[in-house]
């Protein structure tokens, strides 16, 4: 407010002095007005030059989880030898990238022979793949009377925001395709199986005997060995993403579903399970290291398109042949899909499970027909589907 007034006062003061000089025929006032006008023009020129001849390089992590703190570093290089006053760089993030806790970047004064860094931070609130290449530079004169803004193009920056890892304790466990017991049914982790298959970072619940001491000594984290255990546990996962079924604003039903599955997939992989998202194009790759599997799952859940024109029941029906004889089919749903009970009843799988979300927890004014409708839940149970009521998600971890 005060800075705005400070920018307005000098020009209008100069105009007032010129008018008074003419009215009372005062050379002294005229000279004062001329000096003020010259000062203002010099300040405008300095502010104009301050935002010219700049080159900006941006450094950002390639991938983060929703809710994580992202620090963006920007190096400002001056292509001119002129001495510059302070400038402020404002990064133009994509409109669809919803952020919280964004901090301002500090003003800097770049010089020709000395690149200087400024940084800011924010927390992304929505999963997705984002790309941008524009910054706005604000420059001012030495007196702070005039401010100029200029939009600059930079090298394109890409950020993948994985879904937030939302823990849930539901006791879920994928069934084996044959319906029998396997070694990994009895523990939380891959067992001491027959053949080593790779090395990954230690996770709570891993046995001490599986620690890979050589790799742990070389790095800064504890690494453990993975073994093939002959497990036939399998899970095929479907997420409701039809138009009109995502309820909420920042934390939506779809964001909660993706966040829960990021967490559950890690738990399932520790059991030695085979995971697939058939409708999203993610299939199992035998022998793939644990870390690569987690990364692929995160990327698929971050980048898949939504909404789509088909219902989750239609997606399952289209994949029914490839699901035949497999283990558990999981469906995350918030809005009632009348076709779903019948489609699930016809599947030739060991087990079907519906993870049901309450859309009113995400938007109390929502007018969709919730999947928690008693008649719809009764139809699911009659179809032989296990129904799991999901807890509300009020904030990202």
N, C-alpha and C positions, 0 to 999 in steps of 0.2 A: 504494500500500500504506500509506504513512505518513499520507496524507490521509484514508484510510478509517478508520484507527485513531483519528486526531484527531477525527473526527466521532462515533465511538462512545464515546470516553472521557468527555466531559462529561455526557451523560445518565446513564450508569451511575454516575459519581461522585456525581451528585446523588441517585440512588436509594440509594447506599451511605450517604451522609451522613444521609438521612432515617431509614433503618433504625437507624443508630447513635444518632441523636438520640433516637429513641423508646426504644431499649434502655437507654441510660444517662441518659435524661431530661435532655438537655443543650439548653437554649434556644439557646446560641451555635451549635451544630452545625445546629440547625433553621433558624436565620436564614441561615446560610451556604448550606444546601441550597435554601432559598427563593430566595435571590439567584441561585444557579446556574440553577434552573428558569426564573426570570424572564428571565435572559439568553438561555437556549436558546429560549424562546418568542419573544423579541424578534428573535433571529437568524432563526428560521423565518419570522416575519412579513416581515422585510426581504427574505429570499430569495424569498418568495412574491410580494411586490410587484415585485421586480426583473424578473420574467418576464411581468408584466401591462402592458397598455397600450402594446404595441409594434407597429410597422408596418415591414415589411421589403420592400425592393425588390431584385430580383436582375437583374443584367446579365450576359449571356453571349453569346459569338459564335454566330451562327445555324447555322454549319456548319463542321466541321473534318474532317481526315482521321484515321483510326485511328492512334494513336500520337503525334499532335500534343499539345502541352501546351495545356490549356484553363485559362484564368484566369477565375474567377467572382468578380465584385464584388457585394457585398451592402451596401446602404445601410440602416442601422437608424435609425428615427425613433421618438422617444418621444412618446406622446400625453398623458402625465401630467407635471405640473410637479415631481414628487418627484425628488429626487436619487438616482441609482441607483449601486450598486456595479458591478463588472465582470460582464459577461455574455459567454457564448460561444455562437455560432450554428453549428449543425451542419446542413448541407444533406442532406436525405434523397433521395439519388439513386435512380432506379429499380433494383430488384434485378437486372434483366437487363442493366443497364449495367455491364459489367465494367471496372474501372479499375485503374490502377497509379500509383505515385508520388503518391498523394494527400497533400497537405499540410494541416495543421490551420489553421483560421481563427484569427486573433489575437483575444483578448478585447478588448471595447470597453465604454465606459461612456457610453451615449447620454444626451443631455439634451434637454429640451423644445424649446429654441430652436436646437439645433445638431445636425443629422443627422450621423452618423459612418459611415465606411465600414470594412468588413473584407473580406478576400478569401482565397480558397484556390485551389489548382490541382490538376489531375489529368490523367492521360492515358487516354483511352478506348481499350479494347483490342478492341472489336467494332464492326463497322459496324451501322447501324440508325438508326431515328428514335425519339427518346426524349422523354418529356414528364413533368414533375413539378411539384408545387406545394406542397410541405410542407417546413418546416424545424423543427428542435427547438432551443429556446433553453434554455440552462443558466444559471441565476442563483445567486449565492451571497450570503451576508451579508458585512459588512465584515470580520468576523473569520475568515471562511472555514470556519465550523463546520458550516453547513447548505447543501446544494445542492438546488435545485428545478429540474425540467425541465417544459417546456410545448411542445406541438406547435402550430405556427401555420400557417395557410394563407396562401399568397402568390399573386400573379398567376401563371398557368400559364407555365412556361418550356419551350421546345421546342429540342432540339438534334439536328441531323442529323449523324451520323458517317459520312463517306464511307470507303470502303475505303482502306487504306494503299496508297500508290503504290509498288509493288514492281517495280523495274527487272528486266528479263530480256533477255538478248542471245541470241535464238534465230534471228535472220535471217528471221523470218516476214514475208511480204508478201502481201497479198490479190491474187487474180487478177482480171483483167477478165472481165466477162460474156461477151465475144466471144472470149476467149482470145488476143487480140492484144496488141501492145505499144502503150503510150500514153506521153505525155510524162512523166508523173509516175513511170513505172517507172524512169527513169534517174537520179533524185535523191531525196534524203531529204525534200525539202520541196516545197511547191507552187511551180511554176515561174513564169516571167515571163509568164504566159499572156496571154489576150486582153483580159479585162475585170476590173477590180478588183471584189472582192466584200465587202471589209470590212477592219477593222483589228484586230489582236490583239497580245498581248504577245510580245516576242522570245523565241525558243527556240533552244537550241544547234543549229547547222546551217543557220539561215536566212541567206540571202545579204545582204550589206550593201546591195546596190542596192534591196532591198525595204523598207528602213527608212523609216518615215513620220516625217520630221524634225519637222514641226510638232507632231504629237501627242506626240512624245518630249520636245520642249522644254517643253511645257505640264505634263507629268507628271513623275513620279520614276522611271519605267521606260522602257525602249526599246520602242517600238511598231513593228510591221512591217505592210506591206500584204499582203493575200491576193488571189490572182487565180484566176479560173476557168480551168482548164487543159483542160477537155474530157475529164477522166479518166473511164473507165468501170470503175475498180477498185471492187470491192464486197466486203464481208465480212458474213456473217450468223453471229451468235455464239450458241451455246447452252452453258449451264452446268448440270452435273448437280446437282440439288437435291432428289432424291427422298428420302423418309424412310429413314433408315438409311445414307445415303451420305456424310454429313458426319462426318469422322473427326478427332479431336483435341479439345483442351480450349479454350485461349485462342486459339492460332493453329491453325485448322482447315483442312481441305482447301478448304472453301468460301471461307473468308477469303483463302486464298492465290490461288484462282482469280479472285476479284473484284479483288484487289490487282494481279495481273498484267494483267488486262484494263483497269484504269484506265490503266496505263502504256502498254500496246500500242495502246489506242484513240487516245491522243495521238499516237503515232508514225504510225498509219495515217492520221489526219486530216491530218498534215503531208504525206502523199503525195497527198492529194486524194481519198482513198477514201470510199466511202459505207458507213456502219456501221449495222447494225441488230441488235437483240436481239428477234427475233420473238416468242419465248415470254414475254418480259417486257413486251411491248407498246410497245417503243421502235422507232419507224420513222424513216426518213430524212425530213427536212424541207428541201427544196431552198432554197438561199439563206440558210439559218440561219447566223449568225456562229459562228466557231470557238469563242469563249468560251461561248456558249449551248449549243453541242453538248456541250462537255466538262462543263458543269454538269448538263445533262440526263442524261448517261451516269453521272456520279457519283451523282446522286439516284436513278436507277433501280437501280443496283448497291447502293446503301445501303438502299433501302426494300423490295426485293422479298421476298415471303414465302418462307419455307423452314422445314420441308420441305413438299413437295407430294406428292399421292398418285400422280402419274404419273411414269414414267421419262423420261429424256432422249430415248430412242428414240421414245417415244410423242409427246413434244412436237415432235420433228422431223417425224414422220409427219404430224401435224396441220397443220404449216406447209409441207408438201412442195409444194403447188400454188403458193404464193406465192414459193417459192424457185426455181422452174423458170426456167432461162436466166440465173441470176445467177452471180456470181463464186465466192468461196470460202466454204464452210461450215466454221466452227471449232466443235469440241466439246471442252469441258474436262471431264475425267472422272477419277475416282479408284477407283470400284468397277466391276467388270465388269458390263456390261449385255448379255446374250446376244442381244438383238434388234438392237443397234446396227449391227453390220457389214452385215446385210441391208438395214436402212433406209438406210444411207449409200450402199450399192451401187446402190440404185434412184433416187437423187436425180439430177435433170437439172441439174447445176451444173458449173462449170469444174473445181473441185477441192474435196476434202474433207480436213480436217486434224484429227487428234485430239491434244490436249494432255493427256498422261497423267501423273498424279500417283501417287506411292507412298504409300498410306495408312499404312504402317508407319513412315514418316519422321515422321508426325504423332502416331501412337500405336502404340508397339511391341507393345502387347497387343491390337491390333485383330484381330477374327476375320472381317472381311468378305473376300470374294473380290476381290483387287486387280485393277485394270485392267491391271497389269503381268504378269498371268498369261500365260505363253508362248502357250498355245492361243488365248486371246482376242486377243492382239496379232497372231498369225498370221492369224486371221480378218479383222481390220481391214485388214491389208496385202493380203490376197487380194481384199478388196472395193475395192481401189484407193485406200485412204485412207492419207495420209501420217501417220506416227506420230512425235510429238515427245515425248521424255521430259523432263519438267520437273524442274529442280533443287529440292532441299529448301529450305524456308523455315524457318529456325531462329529468326528474330526479325524484328520489324517494323523498317522503316528508321527 
